[in-house]
Amino acid sequence: MNNEHFSEPAFVSARNACKLCSPLGACFAMHGIEGCISLIHGSQGCATYIRRYGISHFREPIDIASSNFVEATAIFGGRNNLFRALDNVTQQYQPQVIGIASTCLSETIGDDVSMYLREYLSDAKNGCRPIIFYASTPSYRGTHIDGFHEAIYAAVCCMVQKNNNVTKTNRINLISNFVSVEDIRALHSILQSYQVPYTLLPDYSETFDGGTWEEYQKIPEGGTPVSGIAAMSEAAGTLYLGKALNPERNAAYYMSEHFHIPAEYVDLPIGIGNTDRFFDVLNGMTGSPMPDIWTKQRSRLIDAYFDGHKYCAGKRAILYGDEDFVVAMASFLDEIGVIPVIAATGAAGESFSRRIKESQKNIQQHLHTETKIMSDTDFATIMESAAELEADFALGSSKGFYLTRQLGIPLVRCGFPIHDRIGGHRILHLGYNGTLNLFERICNALMEAKQNAAPSGWTYI
Amino acid sequence: MTNKYELPIAGEQFRDEVADAYSPKLGKKRKRQILVNQIGGDGTVPEILANTRTAPGILTMRGCAYAGCKGVVLGPTRDILQIVHGPIGCCFYAWLTRRNKTRPKTPDDPNYMPYALSTDLQEDEVVFGGEKKLMAAIDEAVALFHPKAIGIFSTCPVGLIGDDVHAVARAAEEKYPGINIFGFSCEGYKGVSQSAGHHIANNKVFTDVVGQLEMKKEGKFRLNMLGEYNIGGDAFELERIAEACGLTLHSTFSGNSVYDEFASAHTADLNVVMCHRSINYLAEMMETKYGIPWFKVNLVGADATAKSFRKMAKFFGDDELMKRTEAVIEAEMVEVEKVRNEIRPRCEGKTAMIFVGGSRAHHYQDLLREIGVVTISAGYEFAHRDDYEGRKVLPTITVDADSRNIEELTVTPDAERYNPRISEAEKAKREAEGFAFNDYSGMMPDMPDGTLVIDDCNHFELEKLIEYYHPDLICAGIKEKYVVQKQGIPMKQLHSYDYMGPFAGFKGAINFYREIDRLLNCNVFKFTKAPWDDSPELSATYNN
């Protein structure tokens, strides 16, 4: 099996990047905690850019404060600015929680935020204050996904109940990856169906996708309750969606080390195989069989695979996005016989190539094709590699639009960011139903392209 | 004639109650930035505190110096290859997000705008320096495109780790003779807002670009348009009108622009300034060095557009040009008035608030007024006192430490190329006749007495404004959009235009009237009930 098409970046510069910076991911995760406001320790431009970028995807308000560095702060350090920012945010918004994310600016000058925080919290006048936690997220290290996981790690370390006499219960901890609001709602439904207490962290399904407001909300309603995070130490198990993680610096590992809670890491439940594995783990942790509704969904999905397979089988796709997302998507494409001619991610990870190869069982055996696996890459490089590959469509965020426009192929939008469609943040990817949704989107995009190109104008295809 | 608007709750009460919610020190400062407008008999307006630091932790609408330099001023030009030197985020966030349009003359003409190039600095480079990587990125850019010019934009860590982008630029120029390579020290923490970045951009474009090329476009009446960024195609509409009038638009800084036009801008005979805040430095410096006069124009609003084009024609003083301009205005106004007359009765008396930019909060009031919408509160994100009160206050503006950090260039007349387009005597004569040069009278003199002027309005204050005054429409940016619409109030983005436009010129005015009509009168916003709908609304009066 010849699959050694792992390509090293040929360029030093990033040309149309396929990744964002770590404070962005951290802030988004923080907004999945109830009553939490995020605070960027750095220049106000970081907060503004991240707000405007997130808002363009979610079409919802995203409030991120900052410690507003100016030149003098960059020289003398950000301690006083941080203290004033914490005071002002507390006074204006009365949050339950403040999550602080550092930036390349504060990290470059060596600001020790943990030390500042200890000082701030030891000051008696700050007695009645929100919970404050800090995630170190210099944007020169990793991507937005690393920032996302780091913020979850920091929140859990800070907020979980640490008493020695915590009584273990049948609670399930589910740590979601950077998934859509609809995905989080789907995870809630799944967890609820097992009828056990659970903590789903983070949960921005309401904070980033709420309804209209009868009354002004200083901080949007929703999010993982603080009490839910505290109770994570009593759980029977932690299920982490995703594997592109620091193995010894993530929330599940932390709880396994400190509270002996078994940690399971699974691929995102996209595709039948991944979703089966996800349910297997849940069944094991809860000691219950998979509730019937999911069996029925699974069966409907297989039925749809039968119906739609002829439209997608053998088609060639360009797949890009965050590592865990692309790996799970590759596994799903493998099930339906779509060949990912390119599987690409902007993150620099050792595991990406191996995981993509592992995801390809069907295609390698039957179609004898090769996937060009690209990590630490960007859209210009993807474009250069794609030119000769005769792809039929691309799968990923809005940022691939330039690519598909040049190639004259459809773009099936999924992942993050999607700012050229309505409802981009509400796309369902996870579970059997999420897989069904993606399957239908792919088939329909291919059918539409075929129909538009056919001279006959048939309406039965 | 006084122009007065009586707010249902006095602006002073709003100011005091909002200030009380802050710490005493911050409250005191905000009171100097939240003013009730009052125009004195001699046209004076109250003094506002502007261009000062935003307090940490306050959710400001502002961005950073990098955003002002890379995003605003240089972003819209298509054939200066732009390299963002820093970690990945800043480059990604400025990747075509401002929606400046451009139109290469042929499909083969270079357009680097969809190309977001970053040095993507990693931890090692932050520790050991990123200059080598920057040089490698320049090598790659040259190998790929061989552009005429390369701009390097510094993000926060660059200055702090000791990278000298200017030295790298000089070294690269030696390596690649014929390519103009220049760096901007526009680290995000410089200054207090985007404004610092505008100034940094103006300085570098002036010293390193303008005057590099002796090229005159054909035409008798040649001018540059400064501070027009072609959001949603505004510049296309203005180019259309200018051409119809018989004017030669030599360059636009920087909507739909190319390097050669910048480099030869010193050959034009007039600079008109649209966005005063972001580009007045360049206008001033070009006048001093090359003798090109400038005046302020407003090309947002049909009446303002007509007035501004009349003024341009009058400057050149050519009868044929003036006649042709009048004919264009007359022809264009037919459709403008038809749409305006249809829409105005549906919008008359509605109230708006505008918080945006350094000029737009002023210009868009004209456009709203044309369909009877009253702006009851307005403010800038990053303006200075002169944008509020007029340039006459320039000598009295105190320069604080944050502004002092931004270099103020000393400019002298060019030994060979200084050529005053009109003599001092002619200029004085025209000024005596009421023709203003180097002018900007500011936003406040154009706003009714009693309205609220708020500098650097923040998230909290915007909420309070909604609570107190229930405006029918709010105009600001994307960060404010959804928090406003959540409450059932229509919101118009005036940075990106909600991906619509153009809104400048005559056709733009028609687009805007229709868009505001849609927002104020459409069905969807009626599905949600505003919190105050159950209580009787206080009446407001607008007296001319």
Interface residues (C-beta under 8 A of the other chain):
Chain A: F11 V12 S13 A14 R15 N16 A17 K19 L20 C21 P23 L24 L39 G42 S43 Q44 G45 C46 A47 T48 Y49 I50 R51 R52 Y53 I55 S56 R59 E60 P61 I62 D63 I64 A65 S66 S67 N68 F69 V70 E71 A72 T73 A74 N81 L82 R84 A85 L86 D87 N88 V89 Q91 Q92 T103 C104 L105 T108 I109 P138 S139 Y140 R141 T143 G210 T212 W213 E214 E215 Y216 Q217 A380 Y402
Chain B: A21 Y22 S23 L26 R53 T54 A55 P56 G57 I58 L59 T60 M61 R62 G63 C64 A65 Y66 A67 I83 G86 P87 I88 G89 C90 C91 F92 Y93 A94 W95 T97 P114 Y115 A116 L117 S118 T119 D120 L121 Q122 E123 E125 V126 K133 A136 A137 E140 A141 T155 C156 P157 G159 L160 I161 E187 G188 Y189 K190 G191 V192 A401 D402 N405 H459 F460 E463 I466 E467 G477 I478 K479 K481 Y482 V483 K486 Q487 G488 T528 K529 P531
